[in-house]
Amino acid sequence: MLTAGELAGLIVATFWAILVCFMAVVLVKLARLLVETTKMVSELSDRVVPLLEDMSRTVAETNRQLIAVEAITDNVKDVSGNMVKITGVASTLFAGPVIKISALGHGIRAALARRGGRVTGEHVPSPRRALDGQAARGESGARGLSGRRGG
């Protein structure tokens, strides 16, 4: 029969063999995992390189388009500045004389109307005569916009 020391050695050897088998299984699975990971990394790098090249071309094209848009924006800015200048010149050249001509026409019509009503067909008294006429009749000049008293 087995002595106590031999029995303890047998139990330890059995547990040691089980531990070694368990570690061997773990190492085999770890080796498979490393092989699969290596394979996936190589496939990923095969896919990523063309993707990065496409991305680089896209960024370069976008930069080229942005430069073109910037040039267009600068041109639009110059055109709008020129339009402001042209508008100012046109306003100076046309608006000033038109206002002066219309003021002259209005002054001529008012002067002719005061002279005898030849232009409008009615006699418009001068402001001085109207005030003198009101004073002679004893009217106070309290008239509203309608020309009637109290209204």
DRENMARLO-510298 format. One record per residue (C-alpha): residue in one letter; x, y, z. Coordinates in pm, 1 decimal, always signed. Layout:
REM DRENMARLO-510298
{residuo=A; c1=X; c2=Y; c3=Z};
...
END
This chain:
REM DRENMARLO-510298
{residuo=M; c1=+0.0; c2=+0.0; c3=+0.0};
{residuo=L; c1=+77.4; c2=+360.1; c3=-33.6};
{residuo=T; c1=+215.6; c2=+557.1; c3=+243.4};
{residuo=A; c1=+80.1; c2=+898.6; c3=+327.2};
{residuo=G; c1=+369.7; c2=+1075.0; c3=+155.1};
{residuo=E; c1=+326.2; c2=+872.1; c3=-160.7};
{residuo=L; c1=-50.7; c2=+939.9; c3=-162.3};
{residuo=A; c1=+11.1; c2=+1313.6; c3=-119.4};
{residuo=G; c1=+266.6; c2=+1306.2; c3=-403.4};
{residuo=L; c1=+19.8; c2=+1121.8; c3=-628.2};
{residuo=I; c1=-254.4; c2=+1378.5; c3=-557.3};
{residuo=V; c1=-18.3; c2=+1667.6; c3=-622.6};
{residuo=A; c1=+104.0; c2=+1504.9; c3=-946.2};
{residuo=T; c1=-255.6; c2=+1451.9; c3=-1061.7};
{residuo=F; c1=-348.6; c2=+1813.9; c3=-990.6};
{residuo=W; c1=-25.1; c2=+1922.5; c3=-1158.9};
{residuo=A; c1=-114.6; c2=+1719.3; c3=-1473.6};
{residuo=I; c1=-465.9; c2=+1870.1; c3=-1475.5};
{residuo=L; c1=-317.1; c2=+2219.0; c3=-1440.5};
{residuo=V; c1=-71.5; c2=+2156.4; c3=-1725.5};
{residuo=C; c1=-355.3; c2=+2027.4; c3=-1949.2};
{residuo=F; c1=-566.7; c2=+2329.3; c3=-1861.8};
{residuo=M; c1=-273.1; c2=+2564.0; c3=-1936.8};
{residuo=A; c1=-208.4; c2=+2383.7; c3=-2267.2};
{residuo=V; c1=-572.4; c2=+2435.0; c3=-2372.8};
{residuo=V; c1=-551.8; c2=+2802.0; c3=-2276.9};
{residuo=L; c1=-225.1; c2=+2843.8; c3=-2468.6};
{residuo=V; c1=-371.3; c2=+2675.2; c3=-2779.1};
{residuo=K; c1=-675.4; c2=+2904.5; c3=-2768.9};
{residuo=L; c1=-449.4; c2=+3206.4; c3=-2716.0};
{residuo=A; c1=-239.2; c2=+3102.0; c3=-3015.3};
{residuo=R; c1=-553.8; c2=+3077.9; c3=-3231.6};
{residuo=L; c1=-662.5; c2=+3421.2; c3=-3109.1};
{residuo=L; c1=-325.9; c2=+3570.4; c3=-3201.2};
{residuo=V; c1=-337.9; c2=+3411.0; c3=-3547.1};
{residuo=E; c1=-689.5; c2=+3544.9; c3=-3609.5};
{residuo=T; c1=-591.9; c2=+3889.5; c3=-3479.8};
{residuo=T; c1=-288.5; c2=+3896.5; c3=-3707.5};
{residuo=K; c1=-504.5; c2=+3796.6; c3=-4003.8};
{residuo=M; c1=-765.0; c2=+4065.5; c3=-3923.1};
{residuo=V; c1=-499.4; c2=+4334.8; c3=-3884.5};
{residuo=S; c1=-348.4; c2=+4248.7; c3=-4221.8};
{residuo=E; c1=-694.2; c2=+4252.7; c3=-4389.6};
{residuo=L; c1=-772.5; c2=+4581.4; c3=-4219.2};
{residuo=S; c1=-449.4; c2=+4736.8; c3=-4338.2};
{residuo=D; c1=-526.9; c2=+4613.6; c3=-4692.2};
{residuo=R; c1=-863.1; c2=+4793.1; c3=-4673.6};
{residuo=V; c1=-747.7; c2=+5104.1; c3=-4489.4};
{residuo=V; c1=-466.3; c2=+5201.5; c3=-4727.5};
{residuo=P; c1=-698.2; c2=+5257.2; c3=-5030.3};
{residuo=L; c1=-950.7; c2=+5428.1; c3=-4804.4};
{residuo=L; c1=-686.1; c2=+5669.6; c3=-4678.0};
{residuo=E; c1=-571.5; c2=+5737.5; c3=-5035.6};
{residuo=D; c1=-931.0; c2=+5816.7; c3=-5135.8};
{residuo=M; c1=-966.1; c2=+6040.2; c3=-4831.6};
{residuo=S; c1=-646.4; c2=+6221.8; c3=-4922.4};
{residuo=R; c1=-772.5; c2=+6282.0; c3=-5278.2};
{residuo=T; c1=-1106.7; c2=+6403.8; c3=-5143.3};
{residuo=V; c1=-939.1; c2=+6650.0; c3=-4906.9};
{residuo=A; c1=-713.2; c2=+6777.1; c3=-5186.7};
{residuo=E; c1=-1013.5; c2=+6828.4; c3=-5418.0};
{residuo=T; c1=-1205.4; c2=+7003.1; c3=-5140.5};
{residuo=N; c1=-914.2; c2=+7238.4; c3=-5080.8};
{residuo=R; c1=-898.1; c2=+7314.3; c3=-5453.2};
{residuo=Q; c1=-1271.6; c2=+7389.2; c3=-5460.5};
{residuo=L; c1=-1242.2; c2=+7610.2; c3=-5151.8};
{residuo=I; c1=-968.3; c2=+7811.4; c3=-5321.5};
{residuo=A; c1=-1198.7; c2=+7859.3; c3=-5622.5};
{residuo=V; c1=-1487.6; c2=+7963.1; c3=-5395.4};
{residuo=E; c1=-1259.1; c2=+8208.1; c3=-5216.3};
{residuo=A; c1=-1162.6; c2=+8363.7; c3=-5549.5};
{residuo=I; c1=-1530.1; c2=+8392.9; c3=-5645.5};
{residuo=T; c1=-1611.3; c2=+8549.7; c3=-5309.5};
{residuo=D; c1=-1333.0; c2=+8803.9; c3=-5353.6};
{residuo=N; c1=-1465.3; c2=+8889.8; c3=-5700.8};
{residuo=V; c1=-1819.5; c2=+8933.6; c3=-5567.1};
{residuo=K; c1=-1682.6; c2=+9158.0; c3=-5292.5};
{residuo=D; c1=-1501.4; c2=+9371.0; c3=-5552.8};
{residuo=V; c1=-1812.9; c2=+9389.0; c3=-5772.2};
{residuo=S; c1=-2033.1; c2=+9494.6; c3=-5481.4};
{residuo=G; c1=-1781.0; c2=+9763.9; c3=-5387.0};
{residuo=N; c1=-1779.7; c2=+9886.6; c3=-5745.9};
{residuo=M; c1=-2160.8; c2=+9887.9; c3=-5749.6};
{residuo=V; c1=-2163.1; c2=+10106.6; c3=-5438.9};
{residuo=K; c1=-1926.7; c2=+10349.5; c3=-5610.4};
{residuo=I; c1=-2132.3; c2=+10347.8; c3=-5933.0};
{residuo=T; c1=-2452.7; c2=+10405.2; c3=-5736.5};
{residuo=G; c1=-2296.3; c2=+10701.1; c3=-5559.4};
{residuo=V; c1=-2175.0; c2=+10850.9; c3=-5886.6};
{residuo=A; c1=-2513.2; c2=+10792.8; c3=-6054.0};
{residuo=S; c1=-2689.0; c2=+10949.0; c3=-5757.9};
{residuo=T; c1=-2459.7; c2=+11250.3; c3=-5774.9};
{residuo=L; c1=-2492.9; c2=+11286.2; c3=-6151.7};
{residuo=F; c1=-2865.2; c2=+11226.4; c3=-6190.1};
{residuo=A; c1=-3043.4; c2=+11284.2; c3=-5860.8};
{residuo=G; c1=-2898.4; c2=+11630.6; c3=-5794.5};
{residuo=P; c1=-2991.5; c2=+11778.4; c3=-6133.6};
{residuo=V; c1=-3333.2; c2=+11608.7; c3=-6134.0};
{residuo=I; c1=-3412.2; c2=+11758.1; c3=-5793.5};
{residuo=K; c1=-3294.4; c2=+12098.9; c3=-5910.1};
{residuo=I; c1=-3500.7; c2=+12078.0; c3=-6230.6};
{residuo=S; c1=-3814.1; c2=+11971.7; c3=-6042.1};
{residuo=A; c1=-3762.3; c2=+12252.7; c3=-5789.9};
{residuo=L; c1=-3718.3; c2=+12499.8; c3=-6077.6};
{residuo=G; c1=-4036.0; c2=+12370.1; c3=-6245.0};
{residuo=H; c1=-4230.0; c2=+12398.7; c3=-5923.0};
{residuo=G; c1=-4100.0; c2=+12751.3; c3=-5866.6};
{residuo=I; c1=-4194.4; c2=+12855.6; c3=-6220.1};
{residuo=R; c1=-4545.7; c2=+12710.6; c3=-6181.9};
{residuo=A; c1=-4591.8; c2=+12884.7; c3=-5847.8};
{residuo=A; c1=-4466.6; c2=+13215.7; c3=-5990.6};
{residuo=L; c1=-4696.1; c2=+13189.4; c3=-6292.3};
{residuo=A; c1=-4989.2; c2=+13094.8; c3=-6071.6};
{residuo=R; c1=-4934.0; c2=+13405.2; c3=-5862.1};
{residuo=R; c1=-4910.8; c2=+13626.4; c3=-6169.6};
{residuo=G; c1=-5253.2; c2=+13553.8; c3=-6298.8};
{residuo=G; c1=-5343.1; c2=+13189.4; c3=-6290.5};
{residuo=R; c1=-5236.4; c2=+13115.2; c3=-6645.0};
{residuo=V; c1=-5092.2; c2=+12772.9; c3=-6570.1};
{residuo=T; c1=-5345.6; c2=+12619.8; c3=-6330.6};
{residuo=G; c1=-5649.9; c2=+12813.4; c3=-6445.3};
{residuo=E; c1=-5729.7; c2=+12958.8; c3=-6101.9};
{residuo=H; c1=-5623.5; c2=+13274.1; c3=-5935.8};
{residuo=V; c1=-5406.9; c2=+13206.9; c3=-5631.4};
{residuo=P; c1=-5365.3; c2=+13517.6; c3=-5418.5};
{residuo=S; c1=-5025.3; c2=+13589.2; c3=-5278.4};
{residuo=P; c1=-4990.8; c2=+13524.7; c3=-4906.5};
{residuo=R; c1=-4966.7; c2=+13895.5; c3=-4832.1};
{residuo=R; c1=-5292.7; c2=+13978.3; c3=-5013.6};
{residuo=A; c1=-5476.8; c2=+13693.2; c3=-4841.4};
{residuo=L; c1=-5374.2; c2=+13818.0; c3=-4498.9};
{residuo=D; c1=-5468.4; c2=+14176.3; c3=-4589.6};
{residuo=G; c1=-5810.9; c2=+14055.9; c3=-4710.1};
{residuo=Q; c1=-5874.5; c2=+13867.0; c3=-4387.4};
{residuo=A; c1=-5777.4; c2=+14167.9; c3=-4177.9};
{residuo=A; c1=-6012.8; c2=+14391.1; c3=-4378.6};
{residuo=R; c1=-6303.1; c2=+14150.6; c3=-4323.4};
{residuo=G; c1=-6219.6; c2=+14113.0; c3=-3952.8};
{residuo=E; c1=-6130.9; c2=+13742.8; c3=-3971.4};
{residuo=S; c1=-5870.2; c2=+13599.0; c3=-3740.8};
{residuo=G; c1=-5671.4; c2=+13337.7; c3=-3938.5};
{residuo=A; c1=-5786.2; c2=+13045.1; c3=-3723.7};
{residuo=R; c1=-5868.2; c2=+12799.0; c3=-3997.8};
{residuo=G; c1=-5794.1; c2=+12428.6; c3=-4009.1};
{residuo=L; c1=-5652.4; c2=+12227.1; c3=-4292.7};
{residuo=S; c1=-5983.8; c2=+12223.8; c3=-4475.2};
{residuo=G; c1=-5989.3; c2=+12604.7; c3=-4498.0};
{residuo=R; c1=-6312.0; c2=+12630.4; c3=-4298.4};
{residuo=R; c1=-6350.6; c2=+12778.4; c3=-3956.3};
{residuo=G; c1=-6347.6; c2=+12536.8; c3=-3665.5};
{residuo=G; c1=-6262.1; c2=+12236.1; c3=-3878.3};
END
